[in-house]
């Protein structure tokens, strides 16, 4: 077993640790200290269950009464309908306010389990065990929970922090290449918005990351978690600086909503979103064109799409972007780059500038 590294999310009474290391699923003691009673419900999906559910349950059942809920796998099942399946098990098994929910899976499972924990009997404990790179570096950290609605992604949810996050890097060996690449989009994001040196490290080490070198992956995960923990500690409920973590996401969410949830992976949509946001930043005279190109090239090297869906026009983007939880008024709120490693929140941009960026995007670098 590798040495465990810990990143702390400092939120006063809601503070919690992020434990990172190989084979942590085999170390039950890490989880035991965060479970407050005998009742445990592990929520996972049909893909992860055959791989890791028994291993986790065997570790837990020595001390706890463990129930399980297995949901379908995919973003299209991140709905109120399938959320109810978690409530069904909680009620059928007569789980009380001391129950601990354990999310074993990617971002969809983490978001849904967290929302179930936030709302069941007005709030119960939960633990995140993310099994995809994307969820390890992003969605499992920071307490955003929720489900999608046909008219907008993540529009129904709550801010609700876990008791801990347990990141077992060994599970990435079973992760499909496409999902590894999707996770790298969020890793690239941290370099782009707040750490130019980390971006440069990614340029130098992308091949090692794609080869699943454990040392490189562990460093990228730990650095990403540190970056997000620092931002969340300053702005838990996204009233200010935390919004910068959404770089590329407003465009990306528009793609996911337009194509149908699950057609593109979240990280794939974010990759294109970052490229368009970088293009817009360049058109505004902020980001050098050479740095906009660096972002696109790094996303390409990570195995990510960098061109918008052929079926989507600028008007399609604008329509979906008008329905975004980050917007304060009718004006679209975007996260743009003043320079590589420095993101800004921009509220006053005209729709026509956004349309121009979307329409012209890709012409320079194709």
N, C-alpha and C positions, 0 to 999 in steps of 0.2 A: 504493500500500500504506500502511495506517495505521501509526502508530508502535506498536511492540511494547511491551507492559507485562509485567512479570514479577513473579510472587508466588513466594516460596521456602517450601518445606515443610522445616522444620529438624528433621532426624532423625539428626544425627550423620553416620555413614558412609553412611546411606541417604537423605540429603537430596537433594532434586531441585527443579528449577524448573517453574513453570506459566507458559507463555508465552501471552499473550492479545493478539489483534489480528486485523484483517481481512486475508484473502488469505494467511495464513501457510502454507497448503498449497503455495503457489508458491515458498516459501523453503526449499529443500532443506537449506541449510547448518545450519539450526536442528536438523534431525534428524540430519545426518551426524555431529555431534560426540557424539551419544549412542549411536551404533551401533559395536560393538566389533570386528566381523569382516565378512567379505563376505556371510555368510548372513543373509537377512531373509525373514520370513514375514509377509505382511499378511493379517490376518483381518478379514473384513467380512461384510455380509449382502446378500441379493438386492435390497434396496431401495437401499442406499447404493452398491453396486458400479457401477451404470450412471452414477451422478452424479459420483463422486469417485475411484474406484479407479484408472482409467487415469492421471488427473492425478498421483496420488501415486506410482504405479509409475514413470511417466516421470521423475519427479524423483529417484527412488532408484536406478533401474537404471544411471544414469551411473557409479555407483561400486560398486554392490552386485549380487549375484545374488539376484533377488527371486522368491519363490514366493507363491502366493495360496491362501487357503481362503475359500470363499463359503458361508455358512450361511443357512438359512431365517431370515426376519425374524419376531421375535415372542417374547414372554415364555414362551410354551408350549414353545419349543424350547430353553430354558435348562435343559438336562438333561444327565445323564452320557452319554446316548446320543449327543447331538449334540456334546458336548465331545470325544468320541472321534474325530470327523471332523478336528479340529485335530491330534490325535496321529497320525492316519493320514497326513496330509500331511508332518508332521515326520519320521516314520519312513520313508515312501516316498522322500523327497528326501534322506535320510541327513543330516539336520541334526544338528550337534554341539552341545556345551555353549556354544559361542560365538555361537549363533544369536540374533538379536533378533526378538522377536514385536512386531508393530505392530497395535494394536487400532484399527480405523477404523469407528466406528459409535456407537451409543447405549450405554446401560447394560448391556444384555444382552451385547453383543459385548465390551465392556470387562471385565465380570466374568468371562466365559468365557475370554477370551484371557489375562487375568491369572492365572486358576487354572491354565490350561495351562502358562503360563510358570513358575509356582511349582512345578509337579509334574513337568514334563518334565526328565528326567535330573537330578532333584532341584533344579532351579532354573536358569532362564536369564533373560536380560534382556528387558524389554518396555517399550514406549512407548504412551502413551494419546493417541489423536486423537479426542476425543468430538465427535459430530456432532448431538447433541440438546442443548437447553438444560438438561434435567434432568441429563444426564451431564456437561455442562460445569461445572455448579455443585455437583455432588454426587458421583456414583458414580465419576468418573474420578480423584478426589482422595482420598488417604488409604489406599490399598492394600487395601481390602476386595475380595476376589475370591471366586467360587464359582458354584454352580448350585443350582437348586431341587430339592426332593423333593416328591412328592405330599402328604406329611404336613406340610410346612413350607417356607417360603420362605428361601432362602439358608442352609440348614442344613448344606450341604457346601461347604467352602471353606477359604481361608487368608488371613492377612494377608501381603501381598507388595507391596512398593512398586515403582512404575515408575522408569525412568531420567529421564523427563520427561513432562509433559503439554503438548500443543500444542492450544490452543483457537483455531480459526479462526472468528471471529464471522460471516464471510460465508456460511458454510454454513447459517446460520439462515434465510436467505432462502428456502430450499427446504423448510423444516420445516413440516409441516401445522399448521394453527391449533390443533388439539386437542393436539398434542404440545408446542407452545409453551406452552399453558396448563398442561399437566402439569409442565413445567419450572418454571413460576412458583410452583408449590406449594412446591418446595424453597427457592426464593428467599424466599418469605414466611416460611418456617420460621426462617431465620436472624434475621430481624427479631423474630419472636415470642420466640425463646429467648435472645437475647443482645444485641440492639441495637434499643432502642425508637426511636432516631432514624432508623435505616434503615427500620424499619417505617413511620414517618411519611413518609419519602421515597417509599416504595412507594405509599402512599395518594395522594400528590401526582402520581406519575409512572406510574401503572398504564396510563393510556391511551397514553402514549408507548411503553411496553414492548409493548403489544398491537399497536401500529402498526409495531413492529420498528425504532424509531428506534435507529440504531447507537450513538449516544452514550449513550443511556439503557441499552441492553442491555449495553454494555461496562462501564459503571459497576456495574450490578447483578451481572454475572458476576465482575468483579474483587473487589467487596466480599464476595460470597458465598465466593469462593475464599480470601480473606484470613481470613474468619471460620472456615472449616473448617480451613485450614492452622494457624491458631493453636491450635485445639483438638487436632488430630491431633499437633502437635508436643509437646503436654503429655501426651498419652495415646494412644499409637499403637495399642495393642491393646485399647482399650475396657475398661479396668479401673476407670475412674472417670468423669471429666468428659465423655469422648467419647460416653458413652451419651446425653447430652442432645441429640445430633444426631438421635436417634431420635424426637423429638417428633412424635406423630401416627402413627408407623410401626407400633406394636404393633396398634392398631385397624386401620390400613391393610392390614397384612399379613394380618390375619384376613379382610378383605374379599377380597383377592386369592386367598387359599387357598380360601375358601368358594365364590366364583363360578367359579374356574378361572383359572389364570394367563393373562393377556392379555385377559380379558373387559373389565376396567377397566385403564387405564394406571396405572402405579405412582403418579404424581403425583396422579391423580384419587382414588385410595384414600387417599393421605396427606392430601389436603385434607379429606375427611370425618373422617379420624382426628384431625387437628388440631382440628377443630370440636368433636368429642366430648370430646377431652382438655381443651379450653378450658372446655367446659360442666362437666366434672367438677371442674376447678380452681375454678370459680365456686361449685359446690355445696359444696366444702370450705371456702369462705369466704376463699379467697386472691385469686383474680382478680376484679376488679369485673365485674359483668354487662355493663357498657358496653364493656369491653375484649374480652370474649368475643364480643360482637356485632361489634366492629370486625374481628376475625379472620374471622368468617363472611362479613361484607360484602366484605372485601378478596378472599377466595377467590371469591366470586360474581362480583365485578368482573373477576377474572382468567379467567373462563369455566370455572370448576371446579365440580363437584358438591359440595353441602354437606349432602345428606341421605343417610342410610345406605340401602343397597339394600332395597327393599321385602320381598325374600324372606328377609332375615336378621333373626333375633330375638336378644335379648340372650344367650341360651344358646349360640347359634352363635358369637358373638364370644368368649365366655368359653372355649369348648372349644378354639378355635384359638389363643387367646392363652396358654393353658396350655402350648402347644408353641411356645415362642419362645426363641431363643438368648440373649436378654438376661436371662431369668429365672435367678435364682441358686438358688432352691429351688422348691417347688411354688407359691410366691406369685408372682403376676403383677407384674413390674416395669414401672412406667409413668413416663413423663416428663411432668411437669405444670408449670404456671406459677404461681409465687408472685406474679408481677406481669408485665405486658407487658415483655418483654426480660430476664426472669430465670427460667430453667428450673431445676427440681429433679428429682432422681431419687427416686422414691417406691416403696418395697418392701413396705410394710406395709398396703396398702389392702385392705379386705375386698371379696370378690367381690360382695356385695350392693350396695355403693356403686357399683361399676362397672356392674352390671346396671341400677340406678336411673338412672344418667347416660345409658346407652344407650337405655333405655325412654323417658325424658322428653326426650331430646335433640330439638330442633327445635320443641317445642311453644311456646316463648317467642317465637321469631323468625320463625315461618312467616307 
